[in-house]
Amino acid sequence: MIILVVLAAVAALGVAVHLLVLREQVDGARRAADDRVAAALDVYAATGLLAFDARVDAPDLPGELRAAVPADGDRATLVTGGSVRTVWAAGRSGDTLLSLRTRFDTDSPTLRQVDRAMLLAAGGVVVAAGLVGWVTAGRLARRLRRAAGSALAVAAGGDPTSLRRVVGDRHDEVGALADAVDAMSARLSERVRAEQRFTADVAHDLRTPVTGLLTAAELLDDSRPAALVRDRARALAALVEELLEVARLDGGREQALVEVADLAEVVSRVVRRGVASGELPDGAVTVRVLAPASLPTDARRVDRIVTNLVRNAVQHGAAPVDVLLDGREVVVRDHGPGFDAELLRSGPQRLRRAAGDRGGHGLGLVIAAGQAEVLGGTLTFDDHPSGGARARLVLPPDGAPRPPRDEAPAEVPGEVTRS
């Protein structure tokens, strides 16, 4: 854009200079012709002779020039033509009309030299403006790209970074944008921290009375109403424990206890425990081991992740549920309708369930994703091409867990050890 603007300005300036030089040539030719006709009039008045190629009452003299010199001593000039101009000059001495005519080519060497000089100057100006524009716009674009990259990294779950520090201390439009985004990010972060603190505080305050309620429910008789009370008390206690676990994961201070673990044994144990407790129907979940693997990781957290994925597949999908172990990758797939479009777009969100979900509180996948982050692995969700929801857990080969964050949004008392 800068080059185009400079080109337009240089072109306009070049045309203006060309026309000014041409006008100056025409005016010079007029003055020279007027001086010659004045000298011819003086010679004719003194001697009666014609000088400087002057003619008397020339028949081809333009009528408008003839009309411009009606009285003795009047003089006038007229320029006609295009690329080759004709300069007429006429003057009257008594009743005699003297005139002379000269021609000149507008494409003169002088004008060509001026045009060449303008073209060379224009080329230099365009190159210089292009370089300056490239440097200036490039610096601006680089700052914007750095800001955009930092914002995208934060949106993808990276550590928050001040855009002002990324774009520098210059007080310009980019700096103003960075300040505005930093202010917005700070307010959003504070709001998220407040919500996390609220969740942690509520879950912690509920833990004691819910534990007492569950203990009291276990003392009831074996009647159907008592069984219903015990079932709901257990569900409420499980919800409180899950809220506490989510709060601790949000705090960013969870650390994996790394030791060598047999992933095949971990996955098989999850299914066996679920079938033994009645949570998983017998035969509804199949485990296939393509490539067994023993690698350094936190077996308890892997157990927690796989448990939540299998439980989610059984509750919200359809049998059979396949658990596939291929090295350090664990894939859980059901044969139901697949994941909700909102989950595929934004990832699992706490206490959010798709329409038609049966049971659950929307925390299982959130906990699984948080535990995978603690392990330094990745947990992705998609739909299988043949139908059904699919969750894929990929553990790091070296067992390197995620380092704890420097600042925790909420300090959550108590240790969550549910598996």
RAFEN-V362878 format. One record per pair of residues at least 24 apart in sequence whose C-alpha atoms are under 7 Angstrom apart, sorted by sequence separation. I is the first residue (numbers start at 1). J is the second residue. D is the distance in whole Angstrom. If there is no record, write none. Layout:
i->I j->J d->D
i->I j->J d->D
This chain:
i->143 j->167 d->5
i->376 j->400 d->6
i->264 j->289 d->7
i->376 j->401 d->4
i->211 j->237 d->7
i->375 j->401 d->4
i->376 j->402 d->5
i->210 j->237 d->6
i->374 j->401 d->6
i->375 j->402 d->6
i->264 j->292 d->6
i->374 j->402 d->5
i->373 j->402 d->7
i->263 j->293 d->6
i->262 j->293 d->6
i->263 j->294 d->6
i->262 j->294 d->4
i->207 j->240 d->6
i->261 j->294 d->5
i->262 j->295 d->7
i->266 j->299 d->7
i->270 j->303 d->6
i->206 j->240 d->7
i->260 j->294 d->6
i->261 j->295 d->6
i->291 j->325 d->7
i->292 j->326 d->7
i->293 j->327 d->5
i->260 j->295 d->5
i->261 j->296 d->6
i->284 j->319 d->6
i->285 j->320 d->6
i->286 j->321 d->6
i->287 j->322 d->6
i->288 j->323 d->6
i->289 j->324 d->6
i->290 j->325 d->6
i->291 j->326 d->5
i->292 j->327 d->6
i->293 j->328 d->6
i->260 j->296 d->4
i->261 j->297 d->6
i->267 j->303 d->7
i->284 j->320 d->5
i->285 j->321 d->5
i->286 j->322 d->5
i->287 j->323 d->5
i->288 j->324 d->5
i->289 j->325 d->5
i->290 j->326 d->5
i->291 j->327 d->5
i->203 j->240 d->5
i->259 j->296 d->5
i->260 j->297 d->6
i->266 j->303 d->6
i->270 j->307 d->6
i->284 j->321 d->6
i->285 j->322 d->6
i->286 j->323 d->6
i->287 j->324 d->6
i->288 j->325 d->6
i->289 j->326 d->6
i->344 j->381 d->6
i->258 j->296 d->6
i->259 j->297 d->5
i->261 j->299 d->6
i->344 j->382 d->6
i->258 j->297 d->5
i->259 j->298 d->6
i->267 j->306 d->7
i->56 j->96 d->7
i->57 j->97 d->5
i->203 j->243 d->6
i->204 j->244 d->7
i->258 j->298 d->5
i->56 j->97 d->6
i->57 j->98 d->6
i->58 j->99 d->7
i->203 j->244 d->6
i->257 j->298 d->5
i->316 j->357 d->6
i->56 j->98 d->5
i->256 j->298 d->6
i->316 j->358 d->7
i->34 j->77 d->7
i->55 j->98 d->5
i->56 j->99 d->7
i->315 j->358 d->7
i->339 j->382 d->7
i->54 j->98 d->6
i->55 j->99 d->5
i->199 j->243 d->7
i->200 j->244 d->6
i->339 j->383 d->7
i->54 j->99 d->5
i->55 j->100 d->6
i->338 j->383 d->6
i->54 j->100 d->5
i->30 j->77 d->6
i->53 j->100 d->6
i->200 j->247 d->5
i->45 j->93 d->7
i->199 j->247 d->7
i->338 j->387 d->7
i->41 j->91 d->7
i->337 j->387 d->7
i->338 j->388 d->4
i->339 j->389 d->5
i->196 j->247 d->6
i->337 j->388 d->5
i->338 j->389 d->4
i->37 j->89 d->6
i->41 j->93 d->6
i->335 j->387 d->6
i->336 j->388 d->5
i->37 j->90 d->6
i->335 j->388 d->4
i->336 j->389 d->7
i->37 j->91 d->7
i->334 j->388 d->5
i->335 j->389 d->7
i->34 j->89 d->6
i->333 j->388 d->7
i->334 j->389 d->6
i->33 j->89 d->6
i->308 j->364 d->5
i->309 j->365 d->7
i->333 j->389 d->6
i->334 j->390 d->7
i->30 j->87 d->7
i->308 j->365 d->7
i->333 j->390 d->4
i->29 j->87 d->7
i->332 j->390 d->6
i->333 j->391 d->6
i->331 j->390 d->7
i->332 j->391 d->5
i->308 j->368 d->6
i->331 j->391 d->6
i->332 j->392 d->7
i->264 j->325 d->7
i->331 j->392 d->4
i->37 j->99 d->7
i->330 j->392 d->6
i->331 j->393 d->6
i->37 j->100 d->7
i->305 j->368 d->5
i->330 j->393 d->5
i->329 j->393 d->6
i->330 j->394 d->7
i->329 j->394 d->5
i->305 j->371 d->7
i->328 j->394 d->6
i->329 j->395 d->6
i->328 j->395 d->5
i->301 j->371 d->6
i->22 j->106 d->7
i->21 j->111 d->7
i->18 j->115 d->7
i->296 j->398 d->7
i->297 j->399 d->5
i->296 j->399 d->5
i->14 j->118 d->6
i->295 j->399 d->7
i->10 j->122 d->6
i->304 j->419 d->5
i->303 j->419 d->7
i->256 j->374 d->6
i->7 j->126 d->7
i->255 j->374 d->6
i->256 j->375 d->6
i->6 j->126 d->6
i->254 j->374 d->7
i->242 j->363 d->7
i->246 j->367 d->6
i->249 j->370 d->6
i->3 j->126 d->6
i->3 j->129 d->7
i->3 j->130 d->5
i->2 j->130 d->7
i->2 j->133 d->6
i->258 j->399 d->7
i->256 j->401 d->6
i->255 j->404 d->7
i->254 j->404 d->6
i->253 j->404 d->5
i->252 j->404 d->6
i->253 j->405 d->6
i->252 j->405 d->5
i->253 j->408 d->7
i->252 j->408 d->6
i->251 j->408 d->4
i->251 j->409 d->5
i->250 j->409 d->7
i->251 j->410 d->5
i->251 j->411 d->7
i->248 j->412 d->6
i->247 j->412 d->7
i->245 j->416 d->6
i->200 j->412 d->6
i->196 j->409 d->7
i->197 j->410 d->5
i->196 j->410 d->6
i->193 j->409 d->5
i->193 j->410 d->7
